[in-house]
Amino acid sequence: MAVSSRVVAILGAGPNVGNKVAERFTAAGYKVAVVSRSGKSIPTTIAALSLSADFKNPKIVHGVFEEVRKKLGEPSVVVYNGSRISTSVLLEIASDLRFPASQLMLRALRLQPQMSYLWTSKQDHLSINTTSTFAAAQEAVRSFDAINDKDTPRTFIYTGNICNQAAFLPFLTLGVGKAASSHMIDLASKSYVDKGYRYV
Ligand SMILES: NC(=O)c1ccc[n+]([C@@H]2O[C@H](COP(=O)([O-])OP(=O)(O)OC[C@H]3O[C@@H](n4cnc5c(N)ncnc54)[C@H](OP(=O)(O)O)[C@@H]3O)[C@@H](O)[C@H]2O)c1
């Protein structure tokens, strides 16, 4: 199969990691599909297809893959790049332990960074960081199975961070999601080794 007929789906693509990953695959000759809530966070010169979807709801993942299959073909590479952090970006950064003022700020705000969250109100974080990742990993297997050309590398890439190695205040929901997904990716990588599918 010519590289130009290969397809990559980047789920959660924006101006930082997602954009650069899309650029690299476009340069390598792939047809690139990107997905974000706005559906337009990446220039059309980089992506052949830009879809709008919110991974807060894992049930929409199947429809996203169907759209990519219909418009571009079965993706041989899937990048799950979307994520959700637990509180405002400002607080996340300010409360990082590397900043001397961070603990003072947490105390001043009476913020109990770990267990003060009402987990029920953070279900969408778990969906975005993990449940939709699981749904995407399942859809990826369906696509990989449907690709007949044995020479086509088939890979699922999850954009992680350091949270599967260590816990950092106050990244509770982000850390739980990244650690759980890391575990899932590790298991998938072992499960599909015989088929040559890579989960990283
Ligand atoms: N940036 C960092 O410093 C850093 C460090 C370590 C790890 N990471 C990881 O790298 C990944 C990418 O982060 P990034 O900051 O570089 O962002 P990015 O790739 O530039 O963009 C991610 C895009 O995902 C989309 N998105 C967010 N929530 C979504 C949802 N619920 N459903 C669908 N799309 C959604 C957003 O577009 P819309 O707003 O249009 O939906 C956003 O533009 C994340 O998994 C993050 O945890 C980032």
The ligand as an ORCA input file, in Angstrom:
! r2SCAN-3c Opt
* xyz 0 1
  N       1.005     20.879     26.594
  C       1.753     20.301     27.522
  O       2.568     20.949     28.199
  C       1.667     18.821     27.766
  C       2.577     18.193     28.630
  C       2.491     16.818     28.822
  C       1.507     16.098     28.176
  N       0.622     16.747     27.364
  C      -0.432     15.958     26.737
  O      -0.413     16.191     25.339
  C      -1.735     16.072     24.853
  C      -2.058     17.263     23.977
  O      -2.027     18.442     24.736
  P      -1.644     19.832     24.083
  O      -1.656     20.833     25.168
  O      -0.406     19.702     23.267
  O      -2.879     20.115     23.151
  P      -3.001     20.116     21.559
  O      -2.472     18.870     20.964
  O      -2.504     21.387     21.012
  O      -4.572     20.186     21.436
  C      -5.449     19.283     22.042
  C      -6.772     19.616     21.450
  O      -7.697     18.647     21.907
  C      -8.961     19.196     21.770
  N      -9.771     18.691     22.832
  C      -9.678     18.978     24.158
  N     -10.666     18.399     24.829
  C     -11.396     17.714     23.913
  C     -12.562     16.931     23.986
  N     -13.214     16.762     25.141
  N     -13.047     16.362     22.847
  C     -12.444     16.566     21.665
  N     -11.341     17.317     21.530
  C     -10.828     17.895     22.645
  C      -8.839     20.727     21.901
  O      -9.471     21.371     20.805
  P     -10.932     22.027     21.081
  O     -10.745     23.021     22.164
  O     -11.359     22.622     19.782
  O     -11.772     20.887     21.490
  C      -7.347     20.975     21.845
  O      -7.019     21.969     20.914
  C      -2.652     15.926     26.067
  O      -3.007     14.574     26.209
  C      -1.799     16.380     27.219
  O      -2.155     15.752     28.424
  C       0.687     18.081     27.141
*
